[in-house]
Amino acid sequence: MAPAAPVALITGGSSGIGLALTKHLLSQSWHVFIADINPPPASELADFPPSTHQFHITDVSSWGAQSSAFATCFSHFGRLDFCALNAGIDDRDDIFNSTSNELDLPPTKPNMKTFEVNLFGPYYGVKLAAHYMALNPPLMGKGEGKGGRIVITASDAGLWALPAVPQYTATKHAVVGLVRSLAPSAAQVGISINAVAPALTPSNLAPPGLLESYPKEALTKMETLLRAFDALGRFDEVEGEGWGGEEPNGQIVEGRGEDIYYKGEMARTAGKEVPKHLDGYVQRAQQEICNAESELRVKVEGVRWRKDECRAAHRLHYIMLRMYIV
């Protein structure tokens, strides 16, 4: 019998962003597999039937542990439609504040756990998700079944320098590059891969007192971040046609305050980077195009047609002309 509900695997799903996403999907009749080092508080999931969610102790920095989690998820629920690679930690090493003035005292080996969790972890997760998504049976007897969607939790530290946490910043920059680079290949096998990039979000990563001292307009509300996941996951479309590798793909969606922004790559013209004074203009145009892609989809004679494609092309052509004449 074909599985009756779509299935999500969420790393770091026991707290913070991951727990909020877990509850968000459960409320939409998904089944959720939580892979984390600690179980979620029982009270947080008390409103949902126990059969709809399962916890598996998982250290995402370990290939063996993650592999076991994915295998258990697929064995238990019979499929994998969506994967949120969300687990992460902050810095575990400090280069310039750990030096010594003693000639005979050699430098200590750096603690690379941040890279193992924040970068190796998502890479392992993408590899595993791709494997099991390729094995998906049709959902409720509809479609081909194969494919799915992956969203990695990056950060605005993946878009800008954050000197206070260089390890964290480096890993999040790497995640952004990974998403953009993997997207074309993923699309060929019916998988989309994107990332959310929140600013400071109320979670267990925030040190005591930081949230209270941070400007409220610069915080990322959890509701905003869930909207970003919705935009990338399109969870309500899972039973319809086109679930899998359709756009959005290779997108980085930043959440700040109550708004979400699609962060495009630095545009280039004739092999040169776009001047800084045009960067904001280009980003606004890219945002308009992304909004059009999500809002102007219509049906013509029963066939889904993206009306915005020609508009987007004209808009991009206009941008290119502006780059040459401004």
RODO-2510 file (C-alpha; in nm, 4 decimals, decimal comma):
residues 326
     n   res          X          Y          Z
     1     m     0,0000     0,0000     0,0000
     2     a     0,1313     0,3471    -0,0877
     3     p     0,2192     0,5688     0,2123
     4     a    -0,0718     0,7911     0,3165
     5     a     0,1258     1,0930     0,4366
     6     p     0,4385     1,2786     0,3249
     7     v     0,7481     1,2326     0,5394
     8     a     1,0093     1,4815     0,6568
     9     l     1,3422     1,4209     0,8285
    10     i     1,4665     1,7131     1,0379
    11     t     1,8129     1,7250     1,1943
    12     g     1,8275     1,9339     1,5091
    13     g     1,4518     1,8933     1,5294
    14     s     1,4255     1,8798     1,9080
    15     s     1,4665     2,2501     1,9812
    16     g     1,4700     2,5987     1,8339
    17     i     1,4147     2,6281     1,4594
    18     g     1,4009     2,2523     1,4104
    19     l     1,1319     2,2015     1,6735
    20     a     0,9239     2,4873     1,5332
    21     l     0,9460     2,3303     1,1872
    22     t     0,8604     1,9876     1,3285
    23     k     0,5407     2,1200     1,4861
    24     h     0,4622     2,3214     1,1739
    25     l     0,4740     2,0119     0,9531
    26     l     0,2911     1,7899     1,2009
    27     s     0,0098     2,0463     1,2050
    28     q    -0,0163     1,9978     0,8268
    29     s    -0,0581     1,6190     0,8598
    30     w     0,3023     1,5304     0,7772
    31     h     0,4971     1,2538     0,9463
    32     v     0,8241     1,3795     1,0938
    33     f     1,1434     1,1954     1,1835
    34     i     1,3545     1,3928     1,4329
    35     a     1,7309     1,3348     1,4246
    36     d     1,9016     1,5094     1,7159
    37     i     2,1377     1,4436     2,0032
    38     n     1,8591     1,5064     2,2567
    39     p     1,4887     1,4180     2,2371
    40     p     1,2291     1,6952     2,2105
    41     p     1,0366     1,7877     2,5260
    42     a     0,7369     1,5558     2,5476
    43     s     0,5073     1,8491     2,6192
    44     e     0,5943     2,0118     2,2861
    45     l     0,4558     1,7220     2,0819
    46     a     0,1754     1,6160     2,3150
    47     d    -0,0921     1,7457     2,0764
    48     f     0,0199     1,5187     1,7927
    49     p    -0,0423     1,1418     1,7625
    50     p     0,2708     0,9429     1,8568
    51     s     0,2453     0,7507     1,5299
    52     t     0,3174     1,0691     1,3318
    53     h     0,6632     1,1391     1,4702
    54     q     0,9716     0,9492     1,5798
    55     f     1,2976     1,0522     1,7465
    56     h     1,6370     0,8996     1,6704
    57     i     1,9491     1,0015     1,8637
    58     t     2,1876     1,1364     1,6006
    59     d     2,5235     1,3117     1,5942
    60     v     2,5137     1,4712     1,2493
    61     s     2,8931     1,5052     1,2419
    62     s     2,9120     1,1242     1,2220
    63     w     2,8443     0,9599     0,8866
    64     g     2,7516     0,6375     1,0627
    65     a     2,5030     0,8077     1,2938
    66     q     2,3360     1,0021     1,0144
    67     s     2,3278     0,6992     0,7883
    68     s     2,1538     0,5036     1,0630
    69     a     1,8985     0,7821     1,1121
    70     f     1,8055     0,8008     0,7443
    71     a     1,7829     0,4232     0,7131
    72     t     1,5598     0,4034     1,0205
    73     c     1,3376     0,6826     0,8900
    74     f     1,2868     0,5147     0,5542
    75     s     1,2300     0,1768     0,7132
    76     h     0,9745     0,3174     0,9580
    77     f     0,7780     0,5550     0,7350
    78     g     0,8474     0,4037     0,3931
    79     r     0,9535     0,7215     0,2150
    80     l     1,1322     1,0585     0,2428
    81     d     0,9820     1,3667     0,0782
    82     f     1,1483     1,6563     0,2574
    83     c     1,4738     1,6926     0,4472
    84     a     1,5633     1,9899     0,6671
    85     l     1,9343     1,9825     0,7501
    86     n     1,9085     2,2192     1,0405
    87     a     2,1436     2,1015     1,3185
    88     g     2,4214     2,3458     1,3992
    89     i     2,6548     2,4781     1,6681
    90     d     2,8576     2,7934     1,7238
    91     d     3,2388     2,8310     1,7431
    92     r     3,4544     2,5817     1,9319
    93     d     3,7966     2,7364     1,8676
    94     d     3,9609     3,0791     1,8770
    95     i     4,2777     3,1333     1,6753
    96     f     4,4097     3,4708     1,7856
    97     n     4,3103     3,4474     2,1502
    98     s     4,4752     3,1084     2,1932
    99     t     4,8302     3,2011     2,0955
   100     s     5,1233     3,1748     2,3364
   101     n     5,4304     3,3895     2,3919
   102     e     5,6293     3,0829     2,4914
   103     l     5,8639     2,9654     2,2144
   104     d     5,8755     2,6126     2,3527
   105     l     5,4969     2,5838     2,3727
   106     p     5,3660     2,4639     2,0348
   107     p     5,0208     2,5642     1,9110
   108     t     4,7395     2,3303     2,0003
   109     k     4,5372     2,1498     1,7381
   110     p     4,2214     2,3501     1,6678
   111     n     3,8803     2,2193     1,7626
   112     m     3,7019     2,1637     1,4288
   113     k     3,3696     2,0411     1,5673
   114     t     3,1883     2,3425     1,4223
   115     f     3,2959     2,2412     1,0714
   116     e     3,2056     1,8781     1,1375
   117     v     2,8528     1,9663     1,2508
   118     n     2,7722     2,2689     1,0334
   119     l     2,9382     2,1639     0,7064
   120     f     3,0152     1,7920     0,7069
   121     g     2,6744     1,7275     0,8651
   122     p     2,4725     1,8920     0,5850
   123     y     2,6936     1,7349     0,3185
   124     y     2,6324     1,3907     0,4678
   125     g     2,2628     1,4740     0,4873
   126     v     2,2347     1,5765     0,1228
   127     k     2,4116     1,2564     0,0164
   128     l     2,1769     1,0422     0,2238
   129     a     1,8618     1,2325     0,1307
   130     a     1,9418     1,1962    -0,2397
   131     h     1,9754     0,8198    -0,1961
   132     y     1,6448     0,7664    -0,0191
   133     m     1,4471     1,0208    -0,2220
   134     a     1,5433     0,8218    -0,5318
   135     l     1,3716     0,5193    -0,3735
   136     n     1,0421     0,6936    -0,2957
   137     p     0,7288     0,5065    -0,4009
   138     p     0,4340     0,7103    -0,5344
   139     l     0,2510     0,9000    -0,2598
   140     m    -0,1063     0,7729    -0,2309
   141     g    -0,0633     0,6158    -0,5735
   142     k     0,0011     0,9499    -0,7474
   143     g     0,2938     1,0458    -0,9684
   144     e     0,6273     0,8729    -1,0046
   145     g     0,7234     0,9115    -0,6409
   146     k     1,0936     0,9719    -0,6889
   147     g     1,2442     1,3042    -0,5830
   148     g     1,2008     1,5458    -0,2973
   149     r     1,3133     1,8742    -0,1476
   150     i     1,6062     1,9627     0,0743
   151     v     1,6448     2,2827     0,2758
   152     i     1,9624     2,3562     0,4717
   153     t     1,9655     2,6076     0,7556
   154     a     2,2354     2,8589     0,6692
   155     s     2,2485     3,2029     0,8328
   156     d     2,2932     3,5664     0,7455
   157     a     2,6481     3,4884     0,8619
   158     g     2,6663     3,2952     0,5354
   159     l     2,6028     3,6191     0,3470
   160     w     2,8080     3,8672     0,5486
   161     a     3,1140     3,8511     0,7730
   162     l     3,0443     3,7962     1,1425
   163     p     3,3807     3,8456     1,3187
   164     a     3,2557     3,7240     1,6564
   165     v     3,2140     3,3681     1,5244
   166     p     3,4553     3,3053     1,2335
   167     q     3,4160     2,9269     1,2354
   168     y     3,0381     2,9529     1,2255
   169     t     3,0600     3,2191     0,9548
   170     a     3,2930     3,0087     0,7406
   171     t     3,0659     2,7049     0,7595
   172     k     2,7573     2,9043     0,6689
   173     h     2,9341     3,0659     0,3731
   174     a     3,0282     2,7142     0,2632
   175     v     2,6672     2,5982     0,2931
   176     v     2,5524     2,8831     0,0687
   177     g     2,8087     2,7845    -0,1940
   178     l     2,7151     2,4186    -0,1609
   179     v     2,3460     2,4859    -0,2202
   180     r     2,4052     2,7015    -0,5254
   181     s     2,6526     2,4545    -0,6722
   182     l     2,4482     2,1383    -0,6144
   183     a     2,1177     2,2768    -0,7400
   184     p     2,1645     2,2085    -1,1157
   185     s     2,2648     1,8453    -1,0599
   186     a     1,9896     1,7935    -0,8024
   187     a     1,7250     1,9176    -1,0449
   188     q     1,8239     1,6488    -1,2937
   189     v     1,7095     1,3792    -1,0505
   190     g     1,3919     1,5530    -0,9342
   191     i     1,5336     1,7107    -0,6188
   192     s     1,5457     2,0767    -0,5226
   193     i     1,7975     2,2107    -0,2721
   194     n     1,7740     2,5517    -0,1076
   195     a     1,8730     2,7262     0,2148
   196     v     1,7160     2,9582     0,4677
   197     a     1,9381     3,2283     0,6133
   198     p     1,7961     3,3687     0,9368
   199     a     1,9457     3,6499     1,1365
   200     l     1,9425     3,6097     1,5139
   201     t     1,6538     3,3781     1,5980
   202     p     1,5185     3,2875     1,9415
   203     s     1,6841     2,9482     1,9873
   204     n     1,9234     2,7579     2,2107
   205     l     2,2207     2,9042     2,0179
   206     a     2,1505     3,2547     2,1475
   207     p     2,3610     3,3352     2,4585
   208     p     2,1714     3,4547     2,7684
   209     g     2,0829     3,8239     2,7479
   210     l     2,1619     3,8596     2,3772
   211     l     1,8025     3,8493     2,2554
   212     e     1,7011     4,1178     2,5028
   213     s     1,9798     4,3521     2,3918
   214     y     1,9371     4,2931     2,0169
   215     p     1,7283     4,5405     1,8113
   216     k     1,3863     4,3814     1,7661
   217     e     1,3653     4,4832     1,4016
   218     a     1,6852     4,2877     1,3299
   219     l     1,5634     3,9637     1,4884
   220     t     1,4167     3,6900     1,2724
   221     k     1,0782     3,5924     1,4053
   222     m     1,0084     3,2214     1,4035
   223     e     0,6910     3,2846     1,2037
   224     t     0,9012     3,4593     0,9391
   225     l     1,1416     3,1682     0,9175
   226     l     0,8561     2,9200     0,8813
   227     r     0,7278     3,1299     0,5918
   228     a     1,0701     3,0932     0,4319
   229     f     1,0513     2,7153     0,4739
   230     d     0,7015     2,7219     0,3236
   231     a     0,8252     2,9204     0,0236
   232     l     1,1029     2,6699    -0,0433
   233     g     0,9265     2,3501     0,0555
   234     r     0,5834     2,4263    -0,0877
   235     f     0,4503     2,1655     0,1505
   236     d     0,0911     2,2024     0,0310
   237     e     0,1929     2,0818    -0,3171
   238     v     0,3355     1,7468    -0,2112
   239     e     0,0333     1,5502    -0,3328
   240     g     0,0055     1,7377    -0,6613
   241     e     0,1973     1,7308    -0,9853
   242     g     0,5458     1,8705    -1,0029
   243     w     0,6634     1,7835    -0,6521
   244     g     1,0397     1,7397    -0,6601
   245     g     1,2928     1,9309    -0,8660
   246     e     1,0846     2,2300    -0,9754
   247     e     1,1864     2,5784    -0,8764
   248     p     1,2670     2,7245    -0,6343
   249     n     1,6065     2,5610    -0,6575
   250     g     1,9490     2,6874    -0,5525
   251     q     1,7874     2,9751    -0,3637
   252     i     1,9066     3,1392    -0,0423
   253     v     1,6171     3,2969     0,1455
   254     e     1,7072     3,5419     0,4185
   255     g     1,4623     3,6054     0,6991
   256     r     1,4833     3,9355     0,8838
   257     g     1,2147     4,0832     1,1041
   258     e     0,8857     3,9972     0,9384
   259     d     1,0210     3,9842     0,5827
   260     i     1,1954     3,7271     0,3650
   261     y     1,4405     3,8111     0,0863
   262     y     1,5755     3,5996    -0,1977
   263     k     1,9516     3,6582    -0,2004
   264     g     2,0927     3,6239    -0,5491
   265     e     2,4551     3,5725    -0,6422
   266     m     2,6684     3,8712    -0,7337
   267     a     2,5704     3,9493    -1,0894
   268     r     2,8397     3,9794    -1,3546
   269     t     2,8499     4,1740    -1,6772
   270     a     3,1032     4,0954    -1,9497
   271     g     3,3094     3,9025    -1,6954
   272     k     3,3102     4,1846    -1,4397
   273     e     3,1288     4,2150    -1,1102
   274     v     2,8372     4,4543    -1,1013
   275     p     2,9410     4,7843    -0,9379
   276     k     2,8403     4,8183    -0,5740
   277     h     2,5972     5,0998    -0,6447
   278     l     2,3950     4,8631    -0,8659
   279     d     2,3935     4,5741    -0,6238
   280     g     2,0793     4,6858    -0,4419
   281     y     1,9034     4,7474    -0,7722
   282     v     1,9874     4,3980    -0,8944
   283     q     1,8720     4,2375    -0,5691
   284     r     1,5405     4,4233    -0,5833
   285     a     1,4885     4,3061    -0,9408
   286     q     1,5743     3,9497    -0,8432
   287     q     1,3242     3,9712    -0,5582
   288     e     1,0565     4,0873    -0,8014
   289     i     1,1300     3,7947    -1,0311
   290     c     1,1164     3,5417    -0,7470
   291     n     0,7885     3,6917    -0,6259
   292     a     0,6499     3,6651    -0,9779
   293     e     0,7509     3,3010    -0,9988
   294     s     0,5496     3,2188    -0,6893
   295     e     0,2464     3,4399    -0,7605
   296     l     0,1832     3,4361    -1,1367
   297     r     0,1390     3,0650    -1,1996
   298     v    -0,1818     2,9989    -1,3908
   299     k    -0,3478     2,7062    -1,5645
   300     v    -0,4066     2,7206    -1,9393
   301     e    -0,6109     2,4343    -2,0862
   302     g    -0,5270     2,2172    -1,7870
   303     v    -0,1514     2,2581    -1,8309
   304     r     0,0521     2,4443    -1,5721
   305     w     0,2198     2,7394    -1,7380
   306     r     0,4517     2,9937    -1,5806
   307     k     0,3234     3,3232    -1,7093
   308     d     0,6062     3,5052    -1,5397
   309     e     0,8820     3,3450    -1,7507
   310     c     0,8568     3,6004    -2,0294
   311     r     0,8231     3,8859    -1,7801
   312     a     1,1299     3,7661    -1,5935
   313     a     1,3267     3,7479    -1,9169
   314     h     1,2286     4,1024    -2,0117
   315     r     1,3148     4,2239    -1,6623
   316     l     1,6586     4,0623    -1,6721
   317     h     1,7216     4,2112    -2,0153
   318     y     1,6359     4,5531    -1,8748
   319     i     1,8772     4,4973    -1,5857
   320     m     2,1570     4,4109    -1,8252
   321     l     2,0944     4,7274    -2,0253
   322     r     2,1016     4,9352    -1,7077
   323     m     2,4354     4,7843    -1,6107
   324     y     2,5899     4,9138    -1,9277
   325     i     2,4465     5,2655    -1,9231
   326     v     2,4396     5,3627    -1,5533
***
